[in-house]
Amino acid sequence: MRKTSLVTGAAMGALLAVGVVSQADAATKHKAAAVAVDAGPSVTEMQAAEIDSLREQVRILTDRLDAVEGGQAAVQQQAAQAQATAQAAQAQVDTLPAQVKTEVAANTPKPKPSWADNTSVTGRMYFDVSHIDHKNGATKQADTGTGFDIKRFYVGVDHKFNDTYSGNVTTDVTYSSATGNVEVFVKKAYLQAKYSDALVVRVGSADMPWIPFVEDQYGYRYVEQTTADRLKYGNSADWGVHASGKLAGGLFNYAASVVNGGGYKNPTRSKGVDFEGRVNTTFDNITLAAGVYTGKRGLNTEGAVTHHNATRWDALASYKVDNFRIGAEYFEAKNWNSVTSIGTDKIDGFSTFASYNFTPQVSAFGRYDWATKKVTGAPDARDNYFNVGLQWEPTKIVDFALVYKRDEAKHGTFSTGTSPSVATLGSAGASGKGTYDEFGLFGQFRW
């Protein structure tokens, strides 16, 4: 801008000079006819010399301005380069702490891994505060009344040795109706080898294939056991060798156990072993499963005489989405209680269950079971059970449910897990009857 102004000013000066000279030239020509001037150069030559002088001054000024602007550009370029160099230096300075930390971490001796680093402790407790009215025939049973119960209290310790091998020990604290005391059992104690998703092997006492699987589908184990478990036609854990896995990306699953047969509370040695297996598939939120059990239930000990194999067939179908689930379980057991008897027994059991979440914290649920038992020399006995409840989950580790339960046995007796202290419901004979009503607050706490 400065250069342009100076050049423009010089040019205007030259033009003004040319205009003055032109006017003077016209006047001179007018007087030329009368007077002749013969002294020195002519006026035209003087004007041309002045114009040339002005042009030279303009050129000199232009060159000077060009030189000044060139210097300014060089200074600006040097300043930009200096700023870029400073920024690069600052970036290097900023990275120094991270580099120092990395170097220090790489050269600092790492502490030896502790056993506790790969060990976790878990727990789960089922409890209730409720009122019970329990009658066999016309006689009220000992568990009638109001009180607080801890149905189950599990404490588990898991340890991971490496990506393949791990172990688990889980204790079970429960009340025994036989002794009237609180007892502590080892429910799980196994070494696990996970060779792949398709093959996981456990040796020791571990979950059986069927009952824990159905508990997961049902979702309210802390309120009640599943139907085969409630009626004492299966074990949730046992001692032996257990294998499980997922196939086809989890579309198909299997579990198989070769066990003693007496359950985790009774690791009895016998002449043979029992087998339980399960296969299941899940697609479009639908789960279908089938299971089988066969064996002597640990009763074929040395010196004992057995007459039958105990068998059980299982089936389940369920549908589960985020806020709704519904399902049905069926089992048929033969000679479960007649392994050492000449007579036979058979039971068919059904269970249907459903739940709906109104909100992520509040849900309603219900279940209905019925079973028919046939025993040699006795009339057919029937058991009908249902529960309904409303659950509130204030946090992910605590559940509370307001529950009503009703269990009724007719024409015989059933061994049930419904009662916390009396294991038998009903009375013998065609007119035998037993009823169990319970209302209260049930809950579970887990970590």
C-alpha positions as CSV (number, residue, x, y, z in Angstrom):
1,M,0.0,0.0,0.0
2,R,2.8,2.4,0.9
3,K,4.6,1.5,-2.4
4,T,1.4,2.2,-4.4
5,S,0.9,5.5,-2.7
6,L,4.4,6.8,-3.4
7,V,4.3,5.7,-7.0
8,T,0.9,7.2,-7.5
9,G,2.1,10.5,-6.0
10,A,5.1,10.6,-8.2
11,A,3.1,9.9,-11.3
12,M,0.6,12.6,-10.5
13,G,3.5,15.0,-10.1
14,A,4.8,14.1,-13.5
15,L,1.4,14.6,-15.1
16,L,1.0,18.0,-13.5
17,A,4.4,18.9,-14.8
18,V,3.5,17.7,-18.2
19,G,0.3,19.8,-18.2
20,V,2.2,22.9,-17.1
21,V,4.7,22.4,-19.8
22,S,2.0,21.9,-22.4
23,Q,0.4,25.2,-21.5
24,A,3.7,26.9,-21.7
25,D,4.4,25.3,-25.0
26,A,1.2,26.6,-26.5
27,A,2.0,30.2,-25.3
28,T,5.5,29.9,-26.7
29,K,4.2,28.8,-30.1
30,H,1.9,31.8,-30.1
31,K,4.7,34.2,-29.6
32,A,7.2,32.4,-31.8
33,A,6.2,34.3,-35.0
34,A,7.3,37.6,-33.4
35,V,10.2,36.8,-31.3
36,A,13.0,34.3,-32.0
37,V,14.9,33.1,-29.0
38,D,18.4,32.0,-29.8
39,A,19.9,31.5,-26.4
40,G,20.5,27.9,-25.1
41,P,18.3,24.9,-25.5
42,S,14.7,25.1,-26.6
43,V,11.8,25.0,-24.2
44,T,10.7,21.6,-25.5
45,E,14.1,20.0,-24.8
46,M,14.0,21.4,-21.3
47,Q,10.5,19.9,-20.7
48,A,11.7,16.5,-21.9
49,A,14.7,16.6,-19.6
50,E,12.4,17.4,-16.6
51,I,10.1,14.5,-17.5
52,D,13.1,12.2,-17.7
53,S,14.3,13.4,-14.4
54,L,10.9,12.8,-12.8
55,R,10.7,9.3,-14.3
56,E,14.1,8.5,-12.9
57,Q,13.0,9.6,-9.4
58,V,9.9,7.4,-9.7
59,R,12.1,4.5,-10.7
60,I,14.5,5.1,-7.8
61,L,11.5,5.3,-5.3
62,T,10.0,2.1,-6.7
63,D,13.3,0.3,-6.4
64,R,13.7,1.5,-2.8
65,L,10.1,0.3,-2.0
66,D,10.7,-3.1,-3.6
67,A,13.8,-3.5,-1.5
68,V,11.9,-2.5,1.7
69,E,9.1,-4.9,1.0
70,G,11.5,-7.7,0.1
71,G,13.2,-7.3,3.4
72,Q,9.9,-7.3,5.3
73,A,8.9,-10.6,3.5
74,A,12.2,-12.2,4.5
75,V,11.7,-11.1,8.1
76,Q,8.2,-12.5,8.1
77,Q,9.4,-15.8,6.6
78,Q,12.1,-16.0,9.2
79,A,9.6,-15.3,12.0
80,A,7.2,-18.0,10.7
81,Q,10.1,-20.5,10.6
82,A,11.1,-19.6,14.1
83,Q,7.6,-20.0,15.4
84,A,7.3,-23.5,13.7
85,T,10.6,-24.5,15.3
86,A,9.4,-23.3,18.7
87,Q,6.2,-25.3,18.4
88,A,8.0,-28.5,17.4
89,A,10.4,-28.0,20.4
90,Q,7.4,-27.6,22.7
91,A,5.8,-30.7,21.3
92,Q,8.9,-32.6,22.1
93,V,9.0,-31.2,25.6
94,D,5.3,-32.2,26.1
95,T,6.1,-35.8,25.2
96,L,9.0,-36.1,27.6
97,P,7.0,-37.0,30.7
98,A,5.2,-39.8,28.9
99,Q,8.5,-41.1,27.5
100,V,10.1,-40.9,31.0
101,K,7.2,-42.8,32.5
102,T,7.4,-45.4,29.8
103,E,11.2,-45.8,30.3
104,V,10.7,-46.0,34.1
105,A,8.0,-48.6,33.8
106,A,10.0,-50.7,31.4
107,N,13.0,-50.7,33.7
108,T,11.2,-51.0,37.0
109,P,11.2,-54.6,38.4
110,K,7.6,-55.8,38.4
111,P,6.3,-57.4,41.7
112,K,5.7,-61.1,41.6
113,P,2.0,-62.0,40.9
114,S,0.0,-62.6,44.0
115,W,-2.4,-65.5,44.5
116,A,-5.1,-63.0,45.2
117,D,-4.6,-61.2,41.8
118,N,-6.5,-64.0,40.1
119,T,-8.9,-64.9,42.9
120,S,-12.5,-63.7,43.5
121,V,-14.9,-64.2,46.3
122,T,-18.6,-64.4,45.6
123,G,-21.7,-64.8,47.7
124,R,-25.4,-65.3,47.6
125,M,-28.1,-65.5,50.3
126,Y,-31.8,-66.4,50.1
127,F,-33.9,-65.2,53.0
128,D,-37.5,-64.4,53.9
129,V,-39.7,-63.0,56.7
130,S,-43.0,-64.7,56.4
131,H,-46.0,-66.4,58.1
132,I,-46.6,-70.1,57.4
133,D,-49.7,-72.3,58.0
134,H,-48.8,-75.9,57.4
135,K,-51.1,-78.8,58.0
136,N,-50.8,-82.6,57.4
137,G,-54.3,-83.9,57.8
138,A,-55.8,-81.9,60.6
139,T,-52.5,-81.5,62.4
140,K,-50.5,-78.3,62.3
141,Q,-46.8,-78.9,61.7
142,A,-43.8,-77.5,63.6
143,D,-43.0,-74.8,60.9
144,T,-46.3,-73.1,61.4
145,G,-45.8,-69.5,62.6
146,T,-44.1,-66.3,61.8
147,G,-40.3,-65.8,61.5
148,F,-37.1,-65.1,59.6
149,D,-35.5,-67.8,57.6
150,I,-32.2,-68.1,55.7
151,K,-33.0,-70.7,53.1
152,R,-29.5,-70.7,51.5
153,F,-26.2,-68.9,52.0
154,Y,-23.5,-69.6,49.5
155,V,-19.9,-68.4,49.6
156,G,-17.7,-69.2,46.7
157,V,-14.0,-68.7,45.9
158,D,-12.8,-68.8,42.3
159,H,-9.1,-68.9,41.3
160,K,-7.7,-68.8,37.8
161,F,-4.4,-70.5,37.3
162,N,-4.0,-69.6,33.7
163,D,-6.3,-69.3,30.6
164,T,-7.0,-73.0,30.7
165,Y,-7.1,-74.1,34.3
166,S,-9.2,-72.7,37.2
167,G,-10.8,-73.9,40.4
168,N,-13.9,-73.2,42.6
169,V,-14.9,-74.0,46.1
170,T,-18.5,-73.0,47.2
171,T,-20.0,-73.6,50.6
172,D,-23.7,-74.1,51.3
173,V,-25.1,-73.0,54.7
174,T,-28.6,-74.4,55.3
175,Y,-31.1,-75.6,57.9
176,S,-31.5,-79.4,58.3
177,S,-35.0,-80.6,59.2
178,A,-33.4,-84.0,60.2
179,T,-31.1,-82.6,62.8
180,G,-32.8,-79.3,63.6
181,N,-29.4,-77.6,63.2
182,V,-27.8,-75.2,60.8
183,E,-25.3,-77.2,58.7
184,V,-22.5,-76.3,56.4
185,F,-21.7,-78.3,53.3
186,V,-19.3,-78.1,50.4
187,K,-21.6,-77.7,47.4
188,K,-18.9,-77.2,44.8
189,A,-15.2,-78.1,44.8
190,Y,-13.8,-78.7,41.3
191,L,-10.8,-78.1,39.0
192,Q,-11.8,-76.8,35.6
193,A,-10.0,-77.1,32.3
194,K,-11.4,-75.0,29.5
195,Y,-9.8,-76.3,26.3
196,S,-12.2,-74.3,24.1
197,D,-15.8,-73.0,24.1
198,A,-16.8,-76.5,22.8
199,L,-15.2,-78.4,25.7
200,V,-15.0,-77.4,29.4
201,V,-14.3,-80.2,31.8
202,R,-14.8,-80.1,35.6
203,V,-13.6,-82.7,38.1
204,G,-15.1,-82.7,41.5
205,S,-18.5,-81.5,42.8
206,A,-20.1,-79.1,40.2
207,D,-23.4,-78.0,38.8
208,M,-25.5,-80.8,37.3
209,P,-26.8,-80.3,33.7
210,W,-30.5,-79.9,34.4
211,I,-31.6,-78.1,37.6
212,P,-29.2,-75.1,37.4
213,F,-30.1,-74.6,33.7
214,V,-33.8,-74.5,34.5
215,E,-33.2,-72.1,37.4
216,D,-31.6,-69.7,35.0
217,Q,-34.6,-69.9,32.7
218,Y,-37.1,-69.5,35.6
219,G,-35.3,-66.5,37.2
220,Y,-36.8,-66.6,40.7
221,R,-34.8,-69.4,42.4
222,Y,-34.7,-67.4,45.7
223,V,-38.5,-67.6,45.9
224,E,-38.7,-71.3,45.1
225,Q,-36.8,-74.3,43.7
226,T,-37.7,-75.5,40.2
227,T,-40.3,-78.3,40.1
228,A,-38.0,-81.4,39.9
229,D,-35.8,-80.0,42.7
230,R,-38.7,-78.9,44.8
231,L,-40.2,-82.5,44.7
232,K,-36.8,-84.1,45.3
233,Y,-36.3,-85.8,42.0
234,G,-32.9,-84.4,41.2
235,N,-29.7,-82.8,42.5
236,S,-28.4,-79.4,41.7
237,A,-24.7,-80.5,42.2
238,D,-22.9,-83.9,42.6
239,W,-19.4,-85.4,42.7
240,G,-17.9,-86.7,39.5
241,V,-16.7,-85.6,36.1
242,H,-18.6,-82.9,34.2
243,A,-18.3,-81.7,30.6
244,S,-20.1,-78.9,28.8
245,G,-19.7,-76.7,25.7
246,K,-21.1,-74.5,23.0
247,L,-21.4,-75.4,19.4
248,A,-22.1,-73.5,16.2
249,G,-21.4,-70.2,17.7
250,G,-23.6,-70.8,20.8
251,L,-26.6,-72.0,18.8
252,F,-26.3,-75.4,20.5
253,N,-25.2,-76.3,24.0
254,Y,-24.6,-79.5,25.8
255,A,-23.8,-80.7,29.3
256,A,-23.0,-84.2,30.6
257,S,-22.1,-85.5,34.0
258,V,-20.9,-88.9,35.3
259,V,-21.5,-88.8,39.0
260,N,-21.8,-90.7,42.3
261,G,-25.6,-90.1,42.3
262,G,-26.0,-89.2,46.0
263,G,-25.8,-85.4,45.5
264,Y,-23.2,-83.0,46.9
265,K,-24.3,-83.6,50.5
266,N,-23.6,-87.4,50.2
267,P,-20.4,-88.2,48.3
268,T,-20.9,-92.0,48.8
269,R,-18.7,-94.6,47.1
270,S,-20.8,-97.2,45.2
271,K,-20.4,-100.0,42.7
272,G,-21.3,-97.8,39.7
273,V,-21.9,-94.3,38.5
274,D,-24.9,-92.3,37.3
275,F,-25.3,-90.2,34.1
276,E,-27.1,-87.0,33.5
277,G,-27.1,-85.1,30.2
278,R,-28.7,-82.1,28.5
279,V,-28.9,-80.6,25.1
280,N,-30.4,-77.2,24.3
281,T,-30.7,-74.6,21.6
282,T,-31.7,-70.9,21.6
283,F,-33.0,-69.0,18.6
284,D,-35.2,-65.9,18.2
285,N,-35.4,-65.6,22.1
286,I,-36.8,-69.2,22.2
287,T,-35.0,-71.9,24.2
288,L,-35.7,-75.6,23.8
289,A,-34.0,-78.2,26.0
290,A,-34.1,-81.9,26.7
291,G,-32.4,-83.9,29.5
292,V,-32.0,-87.5,30.8
293,Y,-30.9,-89.1,34.0
294,T,-30.2,-92.8,34.7
295,G,-28.5,-94.7,37.5
296,K,-28.7,-96.1,41.0
297,R,-28.5,-92.8,42.8
298,G,-25.5,-94.0,44.8
299,L,-27.5,-96.7,46.5
300,N,-25.7,-99.7,45.0
301,T,-23.1,-99.9,47.8
302,E,-21.3,-103.1,48.8
303,G,-23.8,-105.5,50.3
304,A,-26.9,-103.6,49.2
305,V,-29.5,-105.2,46.8
306,T,-30.9,-103.0,44.1
307,H,-33.9,-103.9,41.9
308,H,-34.3,-100.9,39.6
309,N,-32.5,-98.1,37.8
310,A,-33.8,-94.6,38.6
311,T,-34.5,-92.7,35.4
312,R,-35.8,-89.2,34.7
313,W,-36.7,-87.5,31.4
314,D,-36.8,-83.7,31.2
315,A,-38.0,-81.1,28.7
316,L,-38.2,-77.3,28.7
317,A,-39.4,-74.6,26.4
318,S,-39.2,-70.9,27.2
319,Y,-39.4,-67.5,25.6
320,K,-37.5,-64.5,27.0
321,V,-37.1,-60.9,26.0
322,D,-36.0,-57.9,28.0
323,N,-39.2,-57.3,29.9
324,F,-41.1,-60.6,29.6
325,R,-40.5,-64.3,30.0
326,I,-42.7,-67.4,29.9
327,G,-41.8,-71.1,30.1
328,A,-42.8,-74.6,30.8
329,E,-41.0,-77.6,32.3
330,Y,-41.9,-81.3,32.2
331,F,-40.3,-84.3,33.9
332,E,-41.1,-87.9,34.2
333,A,-39.2,-90.1,36.8
334,K,-39.4,-93.8,37.3
335,N,-38.3,-95.8,40.3
336,W,-36.6,-92.8,41.7
337,N,-37.5,-94.0,45.2
338,S,-37.6,-97.7,44.4
339,V,-34.0,-98.5,43.5
340,T,-33.8,-100.9,46.5
341,S,-37.4,-101.9,46.5
342,I,-39.3,-104.6,44.6
343,G,-42.2,-102.3,44.0
344,T,-42.1,-99.4,41.5
345,D,-42.9,-95.7,41.5
346,K,-43.5,-93.2,38.8
347,I,-44.2,-89.4,38.8
348,D,-45.1,-86.9,36.1
349,G,-44.5,-83.3,36.9
350,F,-45.4,-80.1,35.0
351,S,-44.5,-76.5,35.8
352,T,-45.4,-73.2,34.0
353,F,-44.0,-69.8,34.9
354,A,-44.2,-66.3,33.6
355,S,-43.0,-62.8,34.6
356,Y,-43.3,-59.2,33.3
357,N,-41.2,-56.2,34.1
358,F,-43.2,-53.0,34.4
359,T,-39.9,-51.1,34.8
360,P,-36.3,-52.2,35.1
361,Q,-36.8,-52.4,38.9
362,V,-40.3,-53.7,39.3
363,S,-41.8,-57.0,38.0
364,A,-44.7,-59.3,38.6
365,F,-44.3,-63.1,38.4
366,G,-46.3,-66.3,38.9
367,R,-45.9,-70.0,38.6
368,Y,-48.1,-73.2,38.7
369,D,-46.9,-76.8,39.3
370,W,-48.8,-80.0,39.3
371,A,-47.6,-83.6,39.7
372,T,-49.1,-87.1,39.8
373,K,-47.3,-89.9,41.6
374,K,-48.0,-93.6,41.3
375,V,-46.6,-96.0,43.9
376,T,-47.2,-99.8,44.0
377,G,-49.9,-100.6,46.5
378,A,-51.0,-96.9,47.1
379,P,-53.5,-94.6,45.4
380,D,-52.4,-92.0,43.0
381,A,-51.2,-89.0,44.9
382,R,-51.4,-85.4,43.5
383,D,-49.6,-82.2,44.3
384,N,-50.6,-78.8,43.2
385,Y,-48.5,-75.7,43.9
386,F,-48.5,-72.1,42.9
387,N,-46.9,-68.8,43.8
388,V,-47.5,-65.2,42.8
389,G,-45.5,-62.2,43.7
390,L,-44.3,-58.6,43.0
391,Q,-40.5,-58.0,42.9
392,W,-38.5,-54.9,43.5
393,E,-34.8,-54.6,42.6
394,P,-33.4,-51.5,44.2
395,T,-29.9,-52.4,43.0
396,K,-28.3,-55.1,40.9
397,I,-27.2,-57.1,44.0
398,V,-30.5,-57.0,46.0
399,D,-34.0,-58.3,45.2
400,F,-37.1,-58.2,47.3
401,A,-40.4,-59.9,46.5
402,L,-43.8,-59.9,48.2
403,V,-45.0,-63.5,47.7
404,Y,-47.9,-65.8,48.4
405,K,-47.4,-69.5,48.1
406,R,-49.9,-72.4,48.2
407,D,-49.0,-76.1,48.1
408,E,-51.6,-78.9,48.4
409,A,-51.1,-82.7,48.5
410,K,-53.9,-85.2,48.1
411,H,-54.1,-89.0,48.6
412,G,-50.5,-89.3,49.8
413,T,-47.3,-87.6,50.7
414,F,-44.7,-85.7,48.9
415,S,-41.2,-84.8,49.9
416,T,-40.9,-81.1,49.1
417,G,-38.4,-78.3,49.5
418,T,-41.2,-75.7,50.0
419,S,-41.2,-76.0,53.8
420,P,-38.0,-74.7,55.5
421,S,-38.2,-77.3,58.3
422,V,-40.7,-80.1,57.6
423,A,-39.8,-82.1,54.5
424,T,-43.1,-84.0,54.0
425,L,-46.4,-82.6,52.8
426,G,-49.6,-84.7,53.0
427,S,-50.6,-87.9,54.8
428,A,-51.1,-91.5,53.7
429,G,-54.3,-93.0,52.4
430,A,-57.0,-92.1,50.0
431,S,-58.3,-89.4,52.3
432,G,-54.9,-88.1,53.2
433,K,-54.3,-84.4,52.6
434,G,-51.8,-81.7,53.4
435,T,-51.8,-77.9,52.8
436,Y,-49.1,-75.3,53.0
437,D,-49.7,-71.6,52.8
438,E,-47.1,-68.9,53.2
439,F,-47.1,-65.2,52.8
440,G,-44.2,-62.8,53.3
441,L,-41.2,-60.9,52.0
442,F,-38.6,-62.9,50.2
443,G,-35.2,-61.6,49.1
444,Q,-31.8,-62.4,47.9
445,F,-28.4,-60.6,48.3
446,R,-25.5,-61.3,46.1
447,W,-22.0,-60.0,45.4
